[in-house]
Amino acid sequence: MSGFNERIRKASLIEKVTSAAEAAKLIEDGMTIATSGFTPSGYPKAVPLEIAKRADAGEKIEVTLITGASVGDELDGALARAGVTKRRFPYQTQKDSRNGINNGDIAYADMHLSHVPQFIDYGYFGEIDFAIVEALAITEDGGIVPTTSVGVMPQAIQNAKRIIVEINTTQPMALEGVHDIYMTEKPPFRKPIPIEKPGDRIGTTYIPCDPDKIVAIVHSEIGDKVRPLGPIDEDSKKISQHIMKFLKDEVKAGRLPENLLPLQSGVGSVANAVLGGLVESDFENLTCYTEVIQDSMFDLIDAGKVTVASGTSFTPSEEGLARLLGNIEHYASHCVLRPMEISNHPETARRLGVIAMNTAIEVDIYGHVNSTNIMGSRMMNGLGGSGDFTRNGYLTMFTTVSTAKNGDISSIVPMVSHVDHTEHDVHVVVTEQGLADLRGLSPRERARKIIENCAHPYYKPMLLDYIERAEQGKHKHLPHIIGEALSWHDRFVKTGSMKVK
C-alpha cells in the first residue's frame, strides 16, 4: 500500500494531520454530522470509534447522523451503543441502530435515497456542522478521492462547515480513477444529466473541496467490515429461474433487446442470487445501472457477460472483498462509482430504461409492497433506493420467498401492514412458487394472478376464500374485508403464526 503522507498531495495540509482521538474532540453535543459510506463500504471508522469512547466515559454527546445508506459497525454500531446517535437518516442495517430506532431512543426518518443529497443541499436537515469522510487521497488542489463508495460524500463536503478526513491506507490506490463525480445545480438552473449509457463518464475522479474547511486529517488502517452474503439456496435459485424465463419471453415478444436494458438490483442474498442466475443464462453484453456492486456482479464481469457496471458502492461479501482488492485493476476497468444523487436519480433511471429488481418483506394481493416495517411497525432496514428505481424504471420487479418463520408467516397477504411501493409502480411479483406479471390488469385480476402464481400452497386456499368473499360486498373495484385483512397480522402477533389453528 502507498504510504500515508504520500497520499496527502497538497503540502500545506500536512500540518492538519492528527490522531483520531484529537479529531474526535472536535465533535460537540447537538451537532449534525454527515459522513461517507454506502453499505459497509467507504465509511469513516477511526474517528467515530473515538467519539463513542468519549460518550462511554461519561461525556454527553448526542448527534444527528446522516450517511449515504447503511454503514459499518464502527460508525452505526459504536455510536448507537454509546447513545451518541439521537437522530438518523436515511437507511441502516446495523442491529444496535435498529434496536435504538424501534425502542424510541433514535428518531429515524426513512427516505428515498435520491432525496437525501437534495435535502442536504437545500438545508432541510439544518446546518451540517461536520463532514467525516474516508478518503483514498487528497489531490494537489485539496480534492478528496473516495474509496469503495461515494454516497452523499460530495454534498457532505460541499455543505459542511468543517471536514475531518480519514485517509485509509488499507484501501488500494488502484481505486483512483473508478469514481465519476458529477453534481447538479439547484433549480431553476439545473441542467439535464448527460448520461445516455451506463458507462458514460461526465465528471471528475475526485470530489472538489475547499481545503480551508479541512480541520483534521487522520490515518486509518481499519478495513471495511463487509457483511457475509447467505448461500444461494433452492428458493433463491427458483426465483432467479422464474425471472430468467420472464426476461427471455420479454425479448421474444420484442419488449426488450437481446442484451436487455440496464439492470438494477437491491442489496442482499436474494438480490445477489437473481443476478447470479444471469451467469448461466444466454444473455450477453449486459450493462448495469444500480446502487450496489455485489459478488454476482464480479461473476458476471469474469464471465464476460457484463461490459460495464455503474453504482455508488462496492458491496461485496468478505470473500468478494478479497477478490475485489486482489484484482482491483480488472474490476475497476468495468465499474464506475458515482454520487448517490446520480446513481439513484429518477431522470437517469427513466432515460436509460432500468430493469429494477428489489426485495419485499410482504406483498398484498393487489400488488402493494412493504419493504421496510415488519408487522407494520418494526423497522427492519429502511426503504433505501428501491423506490427511486421502482417509480422510474422501465420494468419493476419485487422478489420474496412466499413464507417466513418456517411457514408461520405468508409473504402474500390480503393487505400489507405498511405500504412502501403502491400497486401503480409494481409490475412483476416473484416468489419461489412463480411469477405474476401485473401489467395492464385490474385489481381483481391482479389478486388472482398473485394468489395463483406466487402464494404458498398452504395459504393459497385462504387467500382465494378471502377474495371471493370480499367480492360479495357492495364495491367491486378493489374489494376488501378490512378487519379480516388486517387480522392476518394480528393473528401472528397473538399466536406466532398466520396459520388457522
VEXMARRO-296066 format. One record per residue (C-alpha): x, y, z; residue in one letter; residue number from 1. Coordinates in steps of 0.05 Angstrom, whole numbers, plus 5000, padded with zeros to 4 digits. Layout:
# VEXMARRO-296066
X, Y, Z, A, NUM
...
This chain:
# VEXMARRO-296066
5000, 5000, 5000, M, 1
5022, 5071, 4987, S, 2
5047, 5110, 5048, G, 3
5002, 5156, 5087, F, 4
5039, 5222, 5076, N, 5
5046, 5208, 5001, E, 6
4970, 5207, 4996, R, 7
4966, 5279, 5020, I, 8
4988, 5314, 4956, R, 9
4973, 5385, 4979, K, 10
5034, 5401, 5022, A, 11
5000, 5455, 5064, S, 12
4952, 5403, 5091, L, 13
5005, 5360, 5124, I, 14
5001, 5405, 5185, E, 15
4928, 5383, 5194, K, 16
4949, 5311, 5209, V, 17
4928, 5290, 5278, T, 18
4904, 5229, 5317, S, 19
4834, 5201, 5314, A, 20
4825, 5217, 5388, A, 21
4844, 5290, 5377, E, 22
4799, 5296, 5316, A, 23
4741, 5265, 5355, A, 24
4746, 5321, 5407, K, 25
4721, 5370, 5354, L, 26
4652, 5337, 5355, I, 27
4605, 5370, 5405, E, 28
4537, 5354, 5434, D, 29
4479, 5374, 5389, G, 30
4519, 5374, 5324, M, 31
4495, 5348, 5256, T, 32
4546, 5302, 5223, I, 33
4545, 5277, 5151, A, 34
4592, 5221, 5133, T, 35
4617, 5180, 5074, S, 36
4595, 5108, 5067, G, 37
4543, 5069, 5029, F, 38
4532, 4999, 5057, T, 39
4593, 4977, 5099, P, 40
4640, 5007, 5047, S, 41
4680, 5071, 5048, G, 42
4654, 5096, 5115, Y, 43
4697, 5131, 5169, P, 44
4718, 5085, 5225, K, 45
4774, 5112, 5269, A, 46
4742, 5178, 5289, V, 47
4672, 5150, 5304, P, 48
4703, 5098, 5350, L, 49
4737, 5153, 5389, E, 50
4673, 5194, 5393, I, 51
4639, 5132, 5423, A, 52
4695, 5125, 5474, K, 53
4682, 5196, 5498, R, 54
4608, 5181, 5508, A, 55
4624, 5115, 5542, D, 56
4669, 5153, 5590, A, 57
4611, 5196, 5612, G, 58
4610, 5256, 5565, E, 59
4543, 5278, 5538, K, 60
4548, 5275, 5463, I, 61
4484, 5268, 5422, E, 62
4485, 5280, 5347, V, 63
4444, 5276, 5284, T, 64
4477, 5226, 5236, L, 65
4468, 5229, 5160, I, 66
4501, 5177, 5116, T, 67
4493, 5153, 5045, G, 68
4459, 5089, 5067, A, 69
4476, 5034, 5117, S, 70
4547, 5036, 5144, V, 71
4591, 4990, 5186, G, 72
4593, 4975, 5260, D, 73
4649, 5024, 5275, E, 74
4602, 5080, 5256, L, 75
4529, 5060, 5264, D, 76
4540, 5007, 5317, G, 77
4591, 5043, 5361, A, 78
4551, 5109, 5362, L, 79
4485, 5074, 5375, A, 80
4512, 5032, 5432, R, 81
4544, 5093, 5464, A, 82
4479, 5132, 5459, G, 83
4510, 5184, 5413, V, 84
4462, 5177, 5355, T, 85
4397, 5212, 5371, K, 86
4371, 5225, 5301, R, 87
4387, 5183, 5240, R, 88
4378, 5190, 5164, F, 89
4365, 5155, 5115, P, 90
4378, 5079, 5118, Y, 91
4412, 5030, 5165, Q, 92
4421, 4955, 5174, T, 93
4460, 4951, 5240, Q, 94
4426, 4915, 5297, K, 95
4441, 4966, 5352, D, 96
4418, 5023, 5308, S, 97
4355, 4984, 5290, R, 98
4341, 4969, 5363, N, 99
4351, 5042, 5381, G, 100
4301, 5062, 5328, I, 101
4249, 5010, 5348, N, 102
4253, 5025, 5423, N, 103
4247, 5100, 5410, G, 104
4318, 5122, 5430, D, 105
4336, 5143, 5359, I, 106
4289, 5188, 5319, A, 107
4291, 5159, 5249, Y, 108
4262, 5184, 5184, A, 109
4261, 5134, 5126, D, 110
4274, 5167, 5059, M, 111
4282, 5154, 4985, H, 112
4357, 5156, 4976, L, 113
4353, 5202, 4916, S, 114
4322, 5255, 4961, H, 115
4378, 5256, 5013, V, 116
4430, 5296, 4973, P, 117
4378, 5348, 4956, Q, 118
4356, 5353, 5029, F, 119
4429, 5367, 5048, I, 120
4439, 5418, 4993, D, 121
4374, 5456, 5009, Y, 122
4387, 5457, 5084, G, 123
4326, 5414, 5101, Y, 124
4368, 5379, 5154, F, 125
4394, 5445, 5181, G, 126
4467, 5464, 5180, E, 127
4519, 5408, 5172, I, 128
4570, 5421, 5227, D, 129
4619, 5368, 5206, F, 130
4632, 5320, 5149, A, 131
4673, 5259, 5169, I, 132
4695, 5222, 5107, V, 133
4741, 5165, 5088, E, 134
4788, 5182, 5031, A, 135
4838, 5147, 4987, L, 136
4879, 5210, 4978, A, 137
4876, 5286, 4976, I, 138
4895, 5318, 4909, T, 139
4943, 5376, 4897, E, 140
4886, 5426, 4899, D, 141
4851, 5395, 4960, G, 142
4802, 5350, 4924, G, 143
4783, 5286, 4961, I, 144
4787, 5218, 4926, V, 145
4735, 5169, 4955, P, 146
4749, 5096, 4969, T, 147
4699, 5039, 4959, T, 148
4636, 5083, 4958, S, 149
4613, 5153, 4943, V, 150
4543, 5160, 4972, G, 151
4529, 5232, 4996, V, 152
4603, 5250, 5003, M, 153
4600, 5306, 4952, P, 154
4542, 5341, 4987, Q, 155
4572, 5329, 5056, A, 156
4638, 5360, 5035, I, 157
4605, 5418, 4998, Q, 158
4557, 5437, 5054, N, 159
4595, 5421, 5118, A, 160
4625, 5478, 5158, K, 161
4686, 5435, 5175, R, 162
4714, 5370, 5149, I, 163
4752, 5312, 5181, I, 164
4786, 5266, 5131, V, 165
4807, 5195, 5147, E, 166
4858, 5171, 5097, I, 167
4853, 5096, 5097, N, 168
4917, 5062, 5074, T, 169
4885, 4993, 5072, T, 170
4847, 5017, 5010, Q, 171
4889, 5006, 4947, P, 172
4909, 5066, 4904, M, 173
4885, 5026, 4844, A, 174
4815, 5051, 4864, L, 175
4834, 5120, 4840, E, 176
4800, 5133, 4774, G, 177
4740, 5088, 4786, V, 178
4698, 5147, 4811, H, 179
4658, 5195, 4768, D, 180
4637, 5256, 4809, I, 181
4583, 5300, 4779, Y, 182
4540, 5348, 4819, M, 183
4475, 5381, 4797, T, 184
4455, 5453, 4803, E, 185
4395, 5478, 4842, K, 186
4331, 5495, 4805, P, 187
4317, 5537, 4765, P, 188
4389, 5528, 4739, F, 189
4390, 5452, 4739, R, 190
4412, 5421, 4672, K, 191
4398, 5351, 4644, P, 192
4446, 5298, 4669, I, 193
4486, 5279, 4607, P, 194
4486, 5204, 4617, I, 195
4460, 5165, 4557, E, 196
4494, 5099, 4571, K, 197
4512, 5067, 4638, P, 198
4587, 5074, 4625, G, 199
4586, 5148, 4607, D, 200
4635, 5189, 4648, R, 201
4613, 5261, 4659, I, 202
4652, 5287, 4719, G, 203
4718, 5284, 4757, T, 204
4753, 5227, 4793, T, 205
4754, 5266, 4858, Y, 206
4707, 5310, 4899, I, 207
4723, 5384, 4895, P, 208
4736, 5412, 4965, C, 209
4755, 5478, 4996, D, 210
4819, 5458, 5033, P, 211
4808, 5512, 5085, D, 212
4749, 5472, 5112, K, 213
4793, 5411, 5126, I, 214
4810, 5417, 5201, V, 215
4837, 5347, 5214, A, 216
4868, 5290, 5174, I, 217
4872, 5222, 5208, V, 218
4910, 5159, 5188, H, 219
4865, 5098, 5187, S, 220
4883, 5025, 5177, E, 221
4815, 4996, 5192, I, 222
4786, 4958, 5133, G, 223
4714, 4955, 5111, D, 224
4675, 4906, 5155, K, 225
4632, 4879, 5100, V, 226
4574, 4831, 5112, R, 227
4571, 4758, 5091, P, 228
4522, 4740, 5036, L, 229
4478, 4680, 5051, G, 230
4487, 4619, 5006, P, 231
4444, 4616, 4943, I, 232
4391, 4568, 4968, D, 233
4339, 4530, 4928, E, 234
4285, 4582, 4937, D, 235
4331, 4637, 4912, S, 236
4350, 4594, 4852, K, 237
4277, 4584, 4835, K, 238
4263, 4658, 4839, I, 239
4322, 4671, 4793, S, 240
4298, 4618, 4744, Q, 241
4229, 4649, 4741, H, 242
4260, 4717, 4725, I, 243
4306, 4689, 4672, M, 244
4248, 4657, 4636, K, 245
4207, 4721, 4641, F, 246
4264, 4762, 4612, L, 247
4273, 4713, 4554, K, 248
4198, 4717, 4540, D, 249
4202, 4794, 4540, E, 250
4259, 4791, 4489, V, 251
4219, 4743, 4446, K, 252
4159, 4789, 4449, A, 253
4201, 4848, 4427, G, 254
4193, 4886, 4492, R, 255
4267, 4881, 4509, L, 256
4330, 4879, 4467, P, 257
4372, 4816, 4466, E, 258
4422, 4846, 4515, N, 259
4364, 4870, 4558, L, 260
4366, 4941, 4588, L, 261
4409, 4966, 4645, P, 262
4398, 4923, 4707, L, 263
4388, 4948, 4778, Q, 264
4387, 4900, 4836, S, 265
4379, 4914, 4910, G, 266
4423, 4892, 4969, V, 267
4425, 4822, 4999, G, 268
4427, 4748, 4986, S, 269
4364, 4741, 4943, V, 270
4385, 4800, 4900, A, 271
4454, 4771, 4893, N, 272
4424, 4704, 4872, A, 273
4380, 4737, 4820, V, 274
4440, 4768, 4786, L, 275
4477, 4702, 4794, G, 276
4425, 4669, 4750, G, 277
4449, 4712, 4693, L, 278
4517, 4679, 4695, V, 279
4488, 4613, 4669, E, 280
4439, 4647, 4622, S, 281
4446, 4661, 4547, D, 282
4446, 4736, 4558, F, 283
4509, 4774, 4537, E, 284
4535, 4845, 4532, N, 285
4495, 4865, 4594, L, 286
4500, 4932, 4629, T, 287
4482, 4952, 4700, C, 288
4459, 5019, 4728, Y, 289
4449, 5007, 4802, T, 290
4469, 5027, 4873, E, 291
4510, 4967, 4897, V, 292
4560, 4924, 4861, I, 293
4558, 4855, 4895, Q, 294
4593, 4789, 4887, D, 295
4549, 4765, 4829, S, 296
4569, 4827, 4790, M, 297
4642, 4804, 4795, F, 298
4619, 4735, 4769, D, 299
4584, 4768, 4710, L, 300
4646, 4810, 4694, I, 301
4691, 4749, 4698, D, 302
4643, 4710, 4653, A, 303
4646, 4765, 4601, G, 304
4571, 4778, 4610, K, 305
4574, 4849, 4636, V, 306
4611, 4904, 4599, T, 307
4600, 4959, 4650, V, 308
4570, 4965, 4719, A, 309
4553, 5034, 4747, S, 310
4537, 5042, 4821, G, 311
4554, 5083, 4882, T, 312
4586, 5028, 4923, S, 313
4624, 4963, 4921, F, 314
4584, 4919, 4968, T, 315
4617, 4851, 4969, P, 316
4619, 4795, 5020, S, 317
4684, 4782, 5057, E, 318
4705, 4734, 5002, E, 319
4682, 4784, 4949, G, 320
4723, 4840, 4982, L, 321
4786, 4798, 4980, A, 322
4770, 4782, 4907, R, 323
4759, 4856, 4891, L, 324
4822, 4880, 4925, L, 325
4863, 4823, 4895, G, 326
4844, 4841, 4824, N, 327
4824, 4914, 4830, I, 328
4851, 4937, 4763, E, 329
4809, 4886, 4727, H, 330
4743, 4903, 4762, Y, 331
4756, 4977, 4763, A, 332
4762, 4976, 4687, S, 333
4689, 4952, 4684, H, 334
4660, 4994, 4740, C, 335
4641, 5066, 4755, V, 336
4624, 5093, 4824, L, 337
4580, 5155, 4824, R, 338
4549, 5201, 4876, P, 339
4484, 5174, 4903, M, 340
4449, 5234, 4873, E, 341
4468, 5208, 4804, I, 342
4465, 5132, 4815, S, 343
4394, 5138, 4841, N, 344
4369, 5197, 4800, H, 345
4298, 5189, 4773, P, 346
4316, 5225, 4708, E, 347
4373, 5177, 4692, T, 348
4335, 5114, 4712, A, 349
4278, 5134, 4666, R, 350
4322, 5154, 4608, R, 351
4363, 5090, 4610, L, 352
4302, 5046, 4618, G, 353
4327, 5010, 4680, V, 354
4301, 4940, 4697, I, 355
4291, 4946, 4773, A, 356
4294, 4883, 4816, M, 357
4284, 4893, 4891, N, 358
4265, 4853, 4953, T, 359
4199, 4855, 4991, A, 360
4181, 4836, 5062, I, 361
4109, 4824, 5041, E, 362
4064, 4836, 4981, V, 363
3989, 4841, 4982, D, 364
3941, 4811, 4931, I, 365
3932, 4878, 4896, Y, 366
4007, 4890, 4886, G, 367
4025, 4937, 4943, H, 368
4093, 4923, 4973, V, 369
4121, 4930, 5043, N, 370
4196, 4930, 5043, S, 371
4211, 4963, 5110, T, 372
4167, 4950, 5170, N, 373
4154, 4881, 5198, I, 374
4082, 4874, 5221, M, 375
4073, 4947, 5202, G, 376
4112, 4979, 5259, S, 377
4180, 4946, 5270, R, 378
4232, 4978, 5225, M, 379
4278, 4928, 5191, M, 380
4327, 4969, 5150, N, 381
4292, 5023, 5110, G, 382
4268, 5039, 5041, L, 383
4337, 5050, 5011, G, 384
4338, 5064, 4937, G, 385
4284, 5014, 4918, S, 386
4233, 5069, 4908, G, 387
4278, 5110, 4865, D, 388
4282, 5054, 4814, F, 389
4212, 5026, 4823, T, 390
4179, 5093, 4810, R, 391
4222, 5107, 4749, N, 392
4245, 5041, 4719, G, 393
4223, 5013, 4652, Y, 394
4206, 4947, 4685, L, 395
4199, 4937, 4760, T, 396
4201, 4871, 4798, M, 397
4196, 4852, 4871, F, 398
4221, 4785, 4898, T, 399
4206, 4749, 4963, T, 400
4203, 4678, 4988, V, 401
4129, 4661, 4996, S, 402
4133, 4646, 5070, T, 403
4176, 4666, 5131, A, 404
4187, 4639, 5201, K, 405
4185, 4566, 5177, N, 406
4118, 4577, 5143, G, 407
4084, 4614, 5201, D, 408
4081, 4678, 5160, I, 409
4054, 4685, 5089, S, 410
4092, 4737, 5049, S, 411
4030, 4743, 5006, I, 412
3974, 4775, 5047, V, 413
3905, 4807, 5035, P, 414
3932, 4876, 5056, M, 415
4004, 4896, 5071, V, 416
4015, 4923, 5141, S, 417
4055, 4982, 5113, H, 418
4059, 5009, 5042, V, 419
4126, 5029, 5011, D, 420
4110, 5016, 4938, H, 421
4040, 5023, 4911, T, 422
4004, 4979, 4861, E, 423
4016, 5034, 4809, H, 424
4091, 5023, 4809, D, 425
4097, 4947, 4816, V, 426
4097, 4909, 4750, H, 427
4120, 4839, 4769, V, 428
4119, 4798, 4834, V, 429
4163, 4736, 4841, V, 430
4168, 4682, 4894, T, 431
4197, 4613, 4891, E, 432
4126, 4590, 4873, Q, 433
4123, 4630, 4809, G, 434
4118, 4698, 4775, L, 435
4059, 4745, 4768, A, 436
4060, 4796, 4711, D, 437
4012, 4850, 4734, L, 438
4018, 4898, 4676, R, 439
3951, 4921, 4649, G, 440
3910, 4881, 4699, L, 441
3852, 4908, 4741, S, 442
3857, 4900, 4817, P, 443
3815, 4837, 4818, R, 444
3855, 4806, 4761, E, 445
3919, 4823, 4797, R, 446
3894, 4790, 4861, A, 447
3880, 4724, 4827, R, 448
3946, 4725, 4788, K, 449
3987, 4738, 4851, I, 450
3949, 4685, 4891, I, 451
3953, 4633, 4837, E, 452
4026, 4644, 4817, N, 453
4061, 4669, 4880, C, 454
4026, 4646, 4943, A, 455
4049, 4584, 4982, H, 456
4002, 4524, 4972, P, 457
3983, 4525, 5046, Y, 458
3959, 4598, 5043, Y, 459
3930, 4597, 4972, K, 460
3861, 4570, 4992, P, 461
3856, 4620, 5049, M, 462
3872, 4678, 5002, L, 463
3824, 4654, 4948, L, 464
3769, 4647, 5000, D, 465
3783, 4717, 5024, Y, 466
3779, 4750, 4955, I, 467
3716, 4711, 4936, E, 468
3680, 4733, 4999, R, 469
3706, 4805, 4992, A, 470
3677, 4807, 4921, E, 471
3608, 4795, 4950, Q, 472
3610, 4865, 4981, G, 473
3579, 4927, 4951, K, 474
3642, 4956, 4918, H, 475
3673, 4911, 4866, K, 476
3734, 4950, 4840, H, 477
3782, 4935, 4897, L, 478
3743, 4892, 4945, P, 479
3766, 4885, 5017, H, 480
3740, 4859, 5083, I, 481
3783, 4909, 5121, I, 482
3780, 4879, 5191, G, 483
3794, 4809, 5166, E, 484
3851, 4833, 5120, A, 485
3887, 4864, 5179, L, 486
3872, 4804, 5223, S, 487
3925, 4763, 5187, W, 488
3979, 4804, 5221, H, 489
3941, 4807, 5286, D, 490
3937, 4732, 5286, R, 491
4012, 4726, 5282, F, 492
4023, 4776, 5338, V, 493
3975, 4737, 5383, K, 494
3994, 4665, 5366, T, 495
4060, 4668, 5329, G, 496
4030, 4643, 5264, S, 497
3984, 4665, 5208, M, 498
3960, 4594, 5201, K, 499
3889, 4579, 5223, V, 500
3893, 4533, 5283, K, 501
